Amino acid sequence: MHQMLPLNRTQRSVAYTQLFYLNSLDAEHEGNREEARDYLAQATSFQTDAQEFISTFESHDPRATHVELAEAVITTFNNLMQQGLITQGEALQAGDEARFRDARELTSDLNQQFLEASIAFNEYLVERGDQLFSDYESEMQLFGYIELAVLIIAALMVLFVRIAMVGAIVKPLDEAVLLFERIAQNDLSGKVSERGRNEIGKLFSAMQHMQSGLVKTVSEVRDSSGSIHIGAREIASGNADLSSRTEQQAASLQETAASMEQLTATVKQNADNARQASQLANDASSTATNGGEVVEQVITTMHGISSSSQKVTDIITVIDSIAFQTNILALNASVEAARAGEQGRGFAVVASEVRNLASRSADAAKEIKALIEASSTQVKEGSALVESAGETMREVVASVRRVTDIMDEISAASQEQSSGIEQVNQAVAQMDEVTQQNAALVQQASSAASSLEEQAARLESVVSAFRLTEGGEPYATCPVSCPPTKVACAYAASAS
C-alpha cells in the first residue's frame, strides 16, 4: 500500500498537469492571458507534485518488490517528464503552439507507457498481497493445531509440577509461614530445621540466620533500652532544671536590661546637665574676664584721680601761700596807710578789703585742702579696694576658668560614660535576646528529652515482649511513664 498509493497519486498529478496545459492553451486562444497564466502555474504545481510522489514511491524500495517492474515504472516516468511534460511547459511559456502539439502527442504515448508500467506493477502488488494473505491463513491454521498440542502438553506438565511442588514447596512454605507468624508475634524461640541445599533449604537457612540475628539484636536492645531509658530520664530532668534556671536568668537579665536603660537615661540627663553647666561656666568665665578688664580700667582711672588730687593739693598749697603772703602784704599796707594819715585812708580801706579777701581765700584754700586731702585719702582707699577687687576678680576669673576646664572634663567624661553605658546596655540587650533564644532552645531540648524518654520507655516495653529461648518467659517490665503495648501486656499476663 505504501508503494501503490504514491504511484496512483503520481498518475493523477500527471493527468492534471496535461489537463491544465490544455486549459492554458485554450485560455490563450480565447484571449484570457491572466487565466492562461493561472492554468500554467497550476500545471507546474501538479508537475512538481508528481515528481515528489514518484520520489516517495522510490523511498519505499519498490525494487525489492520486483526489480524489472519497478525499473519500468521509474524509467517511463522519467521519459514522460523529460521528453513530454517539461517540453510542453517550455513550449507554452515560449508561446510555441506547434512545438506544444508535437510534444503533446509524444506525451500521450509516453503517458500510455507509464500507465501500462504502473498498472503492471500494481497488478503484481495485488497478486503478491493475495498470495501473502493465503500463506498467512495456511500458517495460522497450522499454528492453531500446534497451539492446541502445546496447551495439552502444558496442562499435563502443570499437573505434574503441581503434584511435585506441593510436596517440595507448599508444605515447607506452610511451615515457614507458621514460623514467620510466631516471629511476628514476638516469639523467637521456634526451631528452624534444615531443608537441604535447594532453594527451600536456602530459605530455611536464611530464616535460621535471621532468627539468630534477631535474637542477638533483641538481646542487645533489651540490655541497652533500660540504660537508655534511665539516661533519657536523667537528661529530661536535667533539661527541666536547666530550663528553669535559664528562665530565671532570662528574667534577671530583663530586669538588668531595664535597670541599665534607666541608668542610661539618667547618665544621658547628667551628660546634658554637665554640658549645660559647662556652657554656663564658659559664659561666667567670659563675664568674669570682661569684669576683670572693667576693674583694671577702674584701677587705672582711680590712679589717675589720685594723681590729679595730689596735683590739686599742691595747687591749693600754692594758693594758700599766696593768700598768706597777700594777707601779710595787706597788713603791711594797712600799717603804712595808718602812718600816712588822711592821705592813706583810701589805700587802707583797699588794703583792708584785700586782707579780708586774702583771709577768705586762705580759709577757702584750707577748706579745699581739707576736702582734697579727705578726697585723696578716700581715693587712695578706693584705689586700694579697687586693686583688691581687681586681684579678687583675677582670682575669680582663674577659678572660673578652672571650673570651666573641670566642667568640660566632667562633660566629656559624662559623654564617654553615657556612650559606654549605652554600649553596655546594648550588650545586655543582646545577652537578653541570646538568653531568651537559649531558653527557647533549652525548652526544645527538654521537650526532645521528654520525647526521647517516652520513646525509650516504649522501646523497652516493646522489646520486653520478645521470647528468646524455647520455653522461656518474656521480659515483662512495663515502665510507668509509658503504657505497655497489647503484645507486651499479653506476655506479661501470661508470665504472671
Backbone torsions as a table, in degrees:
resi	resn	phi	psi	omega
1	MET	NA	-35.7	177.7
2	HIS	-67.6	-23.9	176.7
3	GLN	-89.1	-37.0	-175.6
4	MET	-71.9	-40.2	-175.0
5	LEU	-64.9	-49.9	178.1
6	PRO	-66.2	-28.6	178.2
7	LEU	-67.6	-43.4	177.6
8	ASN	-65.1	-38.7	177.5
9	ARG	-66.1	-32.5	175.8
10	THR	-63.9	-44.4	177.7
11	GLN	-59.1	-43.4	-179.2
12	ARG	-65.6	-41.0	-180.0
13	SER	-65.2	-37.9	177.6
14	VAL	-64.0	-42.9	-179.8
15	ALA	-63.6	-43.5	178.5
16	TYR	-64.9	-34.6	178.9
17	THR	-63.2	-46.2	178.5
18	GLN	-63.5	-40.0	-179.0
19	LEU	-63.5	-45.5	-177.9
20	PHE	-72.7	-27.2	171.8
21	TYR	-62.2	-45.2	178.5
22	LEU	-64.5	-42.3	178.3
23	ASN	-60.6	-39.0	178.6
24	SER	-64.2	-40.9	179.1
25	LEU	-65.9	-43.0	178.9
26	ASP	-63.5	-42.5	178.4
27	ALA	-63.5	-35.3	175.9
28	GLU	-64.1	-39.9	177.8
29	HIS	-65.2	-36.0	-178.3
30	GLU	-81.0	-4.1	177.8
31	GLY	89.0	4.8	178.4
32	ASN	-90.8	82.7	-175.3
33	ARG	-70.7	-35.6	178.1
34	GLU	-62.4	-45.2	178.3
35	GLU	-66.6	-35.3	178.4
36	ALA	-64.0	-40.7	178.7
37	ARG	-65.8	-36.0	178.7
38	ASP	-65.5	-45.0	177.8
39	TYR	-61.3	-39.2	-180.0
40	LEU	-65.9	-38.7	178.3
41	ALA	-66.2	-40.3	177.8
42	GLN	-65.3	-39.9	177.8
43	ALA	-61.8	-41.1	178.9
44	THR	-64.0	-39.0	178.7
45	SER	-63.3	-46.4	178.1
46	PHE	-64.9	-33.9	176.4
47	GLN	-63.6	-41.3	176.9
48	THR	-64.7	-40.4	177.3
49	ASP	-61.0	-39.9	179.8
50	ALA	-61.4	-41.8	178.6
51	GLN	-65.8	-39.0	178.4
52	GLU	-66.6	-39.7	179.6
53	PHE	-66.0	-39.4	178.5
54	ILE	-68.2	-30.8	175.5
55	SER	-67.2	-40.3	175.7
56	THR	-62.0	-39.5	177.3
57	PHE	-60.6	-43.0	-179.6
58	GLU	-70.4	-29.4	-178.5
59	SER	-67.6	-20.8	178.7
60	HIS	-90.4	15.5	173.3
61	ASP	54.0	65.2	178.4
62	PRO	-68.2	-21.9	-179.5
63	ARG	-67.0	-27.7	175.5
64	ALA	-67.3	-23.5	177.2
65	THR	-79.2	-52.6	176.2
66	HIS	-158.7	116.8	-172.2
67	VAL	-66.3	-49.6	-173.4
68	GLU	-67.1	-45.7	-179.4
69	LEU	-64.8	-40.6	178.6
70	ALA	-65.3	-41.4	177.7
71	GLU	-64.1	-37.2	179.0
72	ALA	-64.3	-42.2	179.2
73	VAL	-63.2	-47.8	-176.4
74	ILE	-66.6	-41.1	-179.0
75	THR	-66.9	-45.4	180.0
76	THR	-65.3	-34.3	178.0
77	PHE	-67.8	-42.5	179.0
78	ASN	-63.7	-40.8	176.8
79	ASN	-62.7	-43.2	179.4
80	LEU	-62.3	-38.6	-177.3
81	MET	-74.4	-48.1	-174.5
82	GLN	-73.8	-45.0	-173.9
83	GLN	-90.8	-18.4	-174.2
84	GLY	-113.3	-72.2	-170.3
85	LEU	-67.3	-43.9	180.0
86	ILE	-63.6	-38.9	178.4
87	THR	-65.2	-41.2	177.4
88	GLN	-59.8	-45.0	-179.8
89	GLY	-63.3	-41.6	178.5
90	GLU	-64.8	-39.0	179.8
91	ALA	-65.2	-40.7	178.9
92	LEU	-66.9	-40.9	179.0
93	GLN	-65.3	-32.4	178.3
94	ALA	-84.4	-11.7	-178.2
95	GLY	76.8	21.0	-179.9
96	ASP	-94.2	92.8	-176.1
97	GLU	-68.6	-35.9	-179.0
98	ALA	-64.3	-45.4	178.2
99	ARG	-63.9	-37.3	178.1
100	PHE	-61.1	-42.9	-177.6
101	ARG	-69.3	-38.2	175.8
102	ASP	-62.6	-44.2	179.3
103	ALA	-65.9	-32.5	-179.9
104	ARG	-66.3	-39.7	177.3
105	GLU	-64.0	-42.4	178.4
106	LEU	-65.6	-37.8	-180.0
107	THR	-63.2	-37.8	179.0
108	SER	-62.1	-42.9	179.1
109	ASP	-66.3	-45.9	-179.2
110	LEU	-65.4	-36.2	177.7
111	ASN	-65.8	-36.6	177.7
112	GLN	-64.6	-40.4	177.7
113	GLN	-63.7	-42.3	179.5
114	PHE	-64.0	-39.9	179.7
115	LEU	-65.8	-42.5	179.3
116	GLU	-62.5	-43.1	178.8
117	ALA	-64.4	-40.5	-179.8
118	SER	-66.0	-43.6	179.5
119	ILE	-62.2	-42.1	179.8
120	ALA	-63.0	-41.4	179.8
121	PHE	-67.1	-40.0	179.4
122	ASN	-66.7	-39.8	178.1
123	GLU	-63.0	-38.2	177.8
124	TYR	-64.4	-39.5	178.5
125	LEU	-62.9	-39.6	179.9
126	VAL	-66.4	-44.1	178.8
127	GLU	-62.0	-41.3	-179.0
128	ARG	-67.6	-37.5	177.6
129	GLY	-63.4	-42.3	178.0
130	ASP	-62.9	-42.0	-179.8
131	GLN	-64.0	-41.5	178.6
132	LEU	-64.1	-39.3	179.1
133	PHE	-65.9	-39.3	179.0
134	SER	-66.4	-43.0	178.4
135	ASP	-63.8	-36.6	179.8
136	TYR	-64.3	-41.6	178.8
137	GLU	-63.5	-41.7	178.7
138	SER	-63.5	-44.0	-179.0
139	GLU	-66.3	-38.2	179.3
140	MET	-64.8	-36.9	177.5
141	GLN	-65.3	-41.9	178.8
142	LEU	-64.5	-43.1	178.8
143	PHE	-63.3	-30.7	176.7
144	GLY	-63.7	-44.0	177.4
145	TYR	-63.8	-44.6	-179.5
146	ILE	-62.9	-41.1	-179.2
147	GLU	-62.4	-40.1	178.8
148	LEU	-63.0	-44.0	179.5
149	ALA	-63.2	-40.7	-179.9
150	VAL	-64.9	-38.8	178.8
151	LEU	-63.2	-41.6	179.1
152	ILE	-63.6	-45.1	-179.2
153	ILE	-64.6	-39.8	-178.8
154	ALA	-65.7	-37.7	178.6
155	ALA	-63.4	-41.6	178.4
156	LEU	-65.0	-41.2	-179.8
157	MET	-66.2	-40.4	179.4
158	VAL	-62.1	-41.2	179.6
159	LEU	-62.3	-45.1	179.8
160	PHE	-63.9	-44.7	-178.0
161	VAL	-64.7	-37.3	179.5
162	ARG	-62.9	-45.2	179.3
163	ILE	-61.1	-39.9	-179.5
164	ALA	-71.4	-37.8	-176.3
165	MET	-74.0	-27.8	178.4
166	VAL	-60.3	-42.0	-179.1
167	GLY	-78.8	-33.9	-173.1
168	ALA	-92.9	-23.7	-172.4
169	ILE	-125.2	-47.8	-171.2
170	VAL	-63.8	-48.9	-179.4
171	LYS	-63.0	-46.5	175.4
172	PRO	-60.4	-35.9	178.5
173	LEU	-67.4	-37.3	174.8
174	ASP	-60.3	-41.9	177.3
175	GLU	-64.2	-39.4	177.5
176	ALA	-64.4	-38.6	178.1
177	VAL	-61.9	-41.7	177.9
178	LEU	-61.9	-41.3	178.7
179	LEU	-64.1	-41.9	178.9
180	PHE	-64.3	-36.4	178.0
181	GLU	-65.0	-39.7	177.4
182	ARG	-65.3	-39.2	177.3
183	ILE	-65.7	-38.7	177.6
184	ALA	-63.4	-26.9	177.1
185	GLN	-90.8	18.3	175.5
186	ASN	69.5	23.6	178.8
187	ASP	-106.3	105.5	-179.9
188	LEU	-103.3	19.0	-175.4
189	SER	-94.0	-4.9	-179.0
190	GLY	-68.0	149.0	-179.3
191	LYS	-97.3	131.0	179.7
192	VAL	-102.3	119.3	-177.3
193	SER	-87.1	163.1	178.1
194	GLU	-78.9	143.0	-177.8
195	ARG	-129.2	26.7	177.0
196	GLY	91.4	-161.2	-174.2
197	ARG	-113.3	6.7	178.5
198	ASN	-81.1	-169.2	-177.3
199	GLU	-63.4	-40.9	178.1
200	ILE	-63.8	-40.4	176.8
201	GLY	-62.7	-40.6	176.7
202	LYS	-63.2	-37.3	178.2
203	LEU	-62.8	-46.3	-179.5
204	PHE	-68.1	-34.7	176.4
205	SER	-64.6	-41.3	177.1
206	ALA	-64.6	-38.1	176.9
207	MET	-62.8	-38.9	179.4
208	GLN	-63.9	-44.5	177.7
209	HIS	-63.9	-39.9	179.4
210	MET	-62.8	-42.6	-178.4
211	GLN	-65.6	-42.5	179.4
212	SER	-65.9	-39.9	177.1
213	GLY	-63.1	-41.6	178.4
214	LEU	-64.7	-39.5	179.0
215	VAL	-61.6	-44.7	179.9
216	LYS	-64.5	-44.6	-178.4
217	THR	-64.0	-46.1	-178.5
218	VAL	-64.2	-37.1	178.1
219	SER	-62.8	-46.4	179.6
220	GLU	-65.3	-41.5	179.5
221	VAL	-64.9	-39.0	179.4
222	ARG	-63.5	-40.3	179.8
223	ASP	-69.2	-34.3	-175.5
224	SER	-85.7	-25.5	-173.9
225	SER	-64.6	-36.7	178.5
226	GLY	-63.5	-46.0	178.5
227	SER	-62.5	-40.6	178.3
228	ILE	-62.3	-41.1	-179.2
229	HIS	-62.8	-45.0	-179.7
230	ILE	-64.5	-45.4	179.4
231	GLY	-62.5	-41.3	178.9
232	ALA	-64.0	-38.5	178.8
233	ARG	-64.6	-42.1	178.3
234	GLU	-66.0	-39.8	178.1
235	ILE	-62.5	-42.9	179.6
236	ALA	-62.7	-41.7	178.9
237	SER	-65.6	-44.1	178.9
238	GLY	-63.8	-39.9	178.2
239	ASN	-66.0	-34.8	177.5
240	ALA	-64.7	-45.3	177.2
241	ASP	-62.2	-43.7	179.1
242	LEU	-62.5	-38.9	177.9
243	SER	-63.0	-42.5	179.2
244	SER	-63.4	-45.5	-179.5
245	ARG	-66.2	-37.4	178.7
246	THR	-65.2	-39.3	176.4
247	GLU	-63.7	-41.8	176.6
248	GLN	-61.9	-42.9	178.0
249	GLN	-62.4	-39.5	178.2
250	ALA	-64.0	-41.2	178.2
251	ALA	-63.9	-42.1	178.9
252	SER	-63.2	-40.9	178.9
253	LEU	-66.1	-35.5	176.1
254	GLN	-62.9	-45.2	177.4
255	GLU	-62.5	-41.5	178.2
256	THR	-62.2	-41.5	178.9
257	ALA	-62.9	-40.5	177.9
258	ALA	-64.0	-43.6	178.6
259	SER	-63.2	-41.2	179.1
260	MET	-64.9	-35.8	176.9
261	GLU	-64.2	-44.1	177.3
262	GLN	-62.0	-44.8	179.2
263	LEU	-61.8	-39.8	178.2
264	THR	-61.7	-42.8	178.6
265	ALA	-62.9	-42.5	179.9
266	THR	-63.9	-44.3	-179.6
267	VAL	-65.3	-38.1	176.7
268	LYS	-62.4	-41.7	178.2
269	GLN	-63.4	-43.7	177.2
270	ASN	-61.2	-40.3	178.8
271	ALA	-63.3	-41.3	177.6
272	ASP	-63.9	-44.7	178.4
273	ASN	-61.9	-42.7	178.1
274	ALA	-63.2	-37.8	178.0
275	ARG	-64.5	-43.2	178.4
276	GLN	-65.5	-42.2	178.5
277	ALA	-62.7	-39.1	177.4
278	SER	-63.0	-40.0	177.5
279	GLN	-63.8	-44.2	178.2
280	LEU	-63.0	-39.9	178.8
281	ALA	-64.5	-38.6	176.8
282	ASN	-63.1	-41.6	178.0
283	ASP	-64.0	-43.8	179.0
284	ALA	-62.7	-38.4	178.1
285	SER	-63.6	-42.7	178.0
286	SER	-63.6	-42.5	179.4
287	THR	-64.8	-43.3	179.2
288	ALA	-63.9	-37.5	177.4
289	THR	-62.8	-44.7	177.5
290	ASN	-62.1	-42.3	178.0
291	GLY	-61.5	-40.6	177.9
292	GLY	-61.2	-42.0	178.1
293	GLU	-63.0	-42.4	179.0
294	VAL	-62.9	-42.3	179.1
295	VAL	-62.6	-39.4	177.2
296	GLU	-60.4	-41.8	177.6
297	GLN	-64.3	-41.4	178.6
298	VAL	-61.8	-41.5	178.4
299	ILE	-60.2	-44.4	178.4
300	THR	-61.0	-43.8	180.0
301	THR	-63.3	-42.8	-179.5
302	MET	-63.7	-38.5	175.6
303	HIS	-62.2	-40.7	177.5
304	GLY	-62.6	-42.4	179.4
305	ILE	-64.2	-41.3	179.3
306	SER	-62.1	-41.5	177.9
307	SER	-65.1	-41.2	178.9
308	SER	-65.2	-38.9	178.1
309	SER	-61.5	-40.0	178.7
310	GLN	-64.1	-40.7	178.0
311	LYS	-64.5	-41.7	178.3
312	VAL	-62.4	-39.2	177.7
313	THR	-60.4	-43.2	178.2
314	ASP	-62.4	-41.9	-179.6
315	ILE	-65.1	-41.7	178.8
316	ILE	-62.5	-36.8	177.7
317	THR	-62.7	-41.6	178.1
318	VAL	-63.2	-43.6	179.5
319	ILE	-62.9	-41.2	178.5
320	ASP	-62.4	-38.9	178.8
321	SER	-66.7	-40.8	178.7
322	ILE	-63.5	-42.7	-179.6
323	ALA	-63.8	-38.1	178.6
324	PHE	-65.6	-45.2	178.6
325	GLN	-64.4	-38.7	178.9
326	THR	-63.5	-41.2	178.7
327	ASN	-62.4	-41.9	178.0
328	ILE	-63.3	-43.0	-179.2
329	LEU	-64.6	-40.3	179.9
330	ALA	-66.8	-35.2	177.4
331	LEU	-65.2	-43.5	177.6
332	ASN	-61.9	-40.4	-179.4
333	ALA	-65.5	-37.3	179.0
334	SER	-65.1	-41.8	179.3
335	VAL	-62.4	-44.2	-178.0
336	GLU	-68.1	-37.1	179.2
337	ALA	-66.8	-36.9	177.9
338	ALA	-65.4	-39.0	176.6
339	ARG	-63.3	-31.9	-176.4
340	ALA	-77.8	-15.6	178.1
341	GLY	78.5	-137.7	-176.1
342	GLU	-63.9	-30.2	-176.2
343	GLN	-73.7	-24.3	-179.3
344	GLY	-104.4	10.8	-177.9
345	ARG	-63.9	-45.8	-178.3
346	GLY	-63.2	-41.3	178.0
347	PHE	-64.7	-32.6	177.8
348	ALA	-66.9	-37.5	177.8
349	VAL	-63.5	-43.2	-179.4
350	VAL	-65.0	-41.7	179.9
351	ALA	-64.3	-35.4	177.4
352	SER	-65.1	-40.8	179.3
353	GLU	-66.8	-39.9	178.7
354	VAL	-64.3	-37.8	178.8
355	ARG	-65.2	-40.1	177.0
356	ASN	-61.6	-44.7	178.9
357	LEU	-62.4	-40.5	179.5
358	ALA	-64.9	-37.8	178.6
359	SER	-66.1	-45.0	178.8
360	ARG	-63.0	-41.4	178.3
361	SER	-62.8	-40.1	179.2
362	ALA	-64.8	-42.0	177.7
363	ASP	-63.0	-44.4	179.1
364	ALA	-63.3	-40.5	179.7
365	ALA	-63.5	-39.1	177.8
366	LYS	-63.1	-46.8	179.8
367	GLU	-61.6	-45.7	178.7
368	ILE	-61.2	-40.4	179.4
369	LYS	-62.8	-40.9	179.0
370	ALA	-64.2	-43.9	178.9
371	LEU	-63.6	-41.6	-178.9
372	ILE	-65.2	-41.3	179.1
373	GLU	-63.6	-42.4	177.2
374	ALA	-62.8	-44.1	179.2
375	SER	-63.6	-39.9	178.9
376	SER	-63.5	-41.5	177.4
377	THR	-60.9	-45.8	178.5
378	GLN	-63.7	-39.8	178.3
379	VAL	-62.2	-41.4	177.3
380	LYS	-62.1	-45.3	177.4
381	GLU	-61.8	-42.6	177.9
382	GLY	-62.3	-39.2	177.9
383	SER	-62.7	-41.5	178.8
384	ALA	-63.3	-44.1	178.9
385	LEU	-63.5	-41.8	179.9
386	VAL	-64.0	-40.9	177.3
387	GLU	-63.1	-40.9	176.9
388	SER	-62.9	-41.7	177.6
389	ALA	-63.9	-39.2	177.8
390	GLY	-62.1	-44.0	177.4
391	GLU	-61.4	-42.8	178.1
392	THR	-61.9	-42.3	179.5
393	MET	-63.5	-38.3	177.5
394	ARG	-64.0	-41.4	176.3
395	GLU	-64.1	-38.6	177.9
396	VAL	-63.0	-44.4	179.1
397	VAL	-60.3	-45.6	178.8
398	ALA	-62.1	-42.0	179.2
399	SER	-63.6	-43.8	179.4
400	VAL	-62.8	-38.2	178.1
401	ARG	-63.5	-43.3	178.0
402	ARG	-62.9	-41.0	177.3
403	VAL	-62.2	-40.8	178.8
404	THR	-61.6	-45.4	178.4
405	ASP	-60.6	-44.1	-180.0
406	ILE	-62.9	-41.8	179.4
407	MET	-65.3	-37.0	175.3
408	ASP	-61.5	-46.0	177.9
409	GLU	-62.8	-40.8	177.8
410	ILE	-63.0	-41.6	179.6
411	SER	-63.3	-45.1	178.5
412	ALA	-62.9	-43.7	179.1
413	ALA	-63.8	-39.5	178.3
414	SER	-64.3	-38.9	178.0
415	GLN	-63.7	-46.6	177.6
416	GLU	-62.7	-39.8	178.7
417	GLN	-64.1	-41.4	177.7
418	SER	-62.3	-43.1	178.6
419	SER	-63.5	-44.5	-179.9
420	GLY	-63.6	-43.3	-179.8
421	ILE	-66.5	-35.3	177.0
422	GLU	-64.3	-40.8	175.6
423	GLN	-63.4	-42.4	177.0
424	VAL	-61.6	-39.3	178.5
425	ASN	-62.6	-43.5	177.0
426	GLN	-62.4	-42.5	178.7
427	ALA	-62.1	-41.7	178.8
428	VAL	-64.3	-40.1	178.1
429	ALA	-62.7	-42.5	177.1
430	GLN	-63.4	-42.3	177.0
431	MET	-61.6	-38.0	178.3
432	ASP	-63.3	-44.6	179.4
433	GLU	-63.6	-45.7	179.4
434	VAL	-62.8	-39.6	179.3
435	THR	-64.5	-39.6	176.5
436	GLN	-61.5	-43.3	177.5
437	GLN	-63.5	-42.7	177.8
438	ASN	-62.0	-38.1	177.9
439	ALA	-62.3	-41.8	177.6
440	ALA	-64.0	-42.0	178.5
441	LEU	-64.7	-39.3	178.6
442	VAL	-64.3	-40.4	176.8
443	GLN	-62.5	-42.2	176.7
444	GLN	-62.4	-42.9	178.6
445	ALA	-63.1	-38.1	178.5
446	SER	-64.4	-43.3	176.6
447	SER	-62.4	-42.9	178.7
448	ALA	-63.8	-39.1	178.8
449	ALA	-66.0	-38.6	176.7
450	SER	-63.8	-42.9	177.3
451	SER	-63.7	-39.7	177.3
452	LEU	-62.9	-39.4	178.1
453	GLU	-62.3	-43.9	178.9
454	GLU	-64.0	-42.1	179.5
455	GLN	-65.2	-40.0	178.8
456	ALA	-64.1	-40.5	177.8
457	ALA	-64.2	-41.4	178.5
458	ARG	-65.4	-40.5	177.8
459	LEU	-62.1	-44.3	178.7
460	GLU	-62.1	-39.0	179.4
461	SER	-66.5	-41.5	-178.4
462	VAL	-69.4	-45.0	-177.2
463	VAL	-66.7	-28.9	-178.2
464	SER	-68.2	-12.7	-178.2
465	ALA	-81.5	-11.0	-176.6
466	PHE	-76.4	138.2	172.7
467	ARG	-100.2	121.4	-169.6
468	LEU	-100.5	-30.1	-177.2
469	THR	-122.3	158.6	179.8
470	GLU	-64.0	121.2	179.2
471	GLY	81.7	-2.5	-179.5
472	GLY	-78.5	166.4	-179.1
473	GLU	-103.0	151.7	176.8
474	PRO	-71.0	157.5	179.6
475	TYR	-83.5	86.7	-170.1
476	ALA	-95.3	81.8	172.9
477	THR	-128.4	102.3	-178.9
478	CYS	-91.4	122.3	179.7
479	PRO	-63.7	152.8	-178.1
480	VAL	-71.9	-35.5	-173.7
481	SER	-73.3	-17.1	-178.6
482	CYS	-132.2	127.2	-179.6
483	PRO	-67.1	138.1	-179.0
484	PRO	-69.8	155.9	176.9
485	THR	-76.3	170.2	-177.7
486	LYS	-62.6	-40.9	-177.7
487	VAL	-66.4	-44.7	-178.9
488	ALA	-62.9	-41.8	179.6
489	CYS	-68.5	-32.1	178.3
490	ALA	-66.1	-44.8	178.2
491	TYR	-67.4	-36.0	177.7
492	ALA	-64.0	-38.9	178.5
493	ALA	-64.9	-41.3	-179.9
494	SER	-68.3	-33.1	-180.0
495	ALA	-70.0	-33.3	-179.2
496	SER	-80.0	NA	NA
